[in-house]
C-alpha cells in the first residue's frame, strides 16, 4: 500500500531594500486622526514630470505643486 506523502518546503525570500537602484528621493510626513488629515507634507526630489514635487495639507485643505 503506497500512500502519497507530499513534503511541503517552506521557503523565505530575502529582499535587499538597501540597493541603490530601487531608492527614490521621496519624503512623507503624515498625521491623521480618523478621516481628518491634521498635517501632511510630501516632497519628491525625482526628475520625473508626472509626479508632484510638493504637497502640503492642513485639516484636509491644501495645495500641490
ABEGO torsion letter per residue (X at the ends): XBBBBBBBBBBBBBBBAABAAABBBBBBBBBBBEABBABBBBBBABABAABBABBBBBGGBBBBX
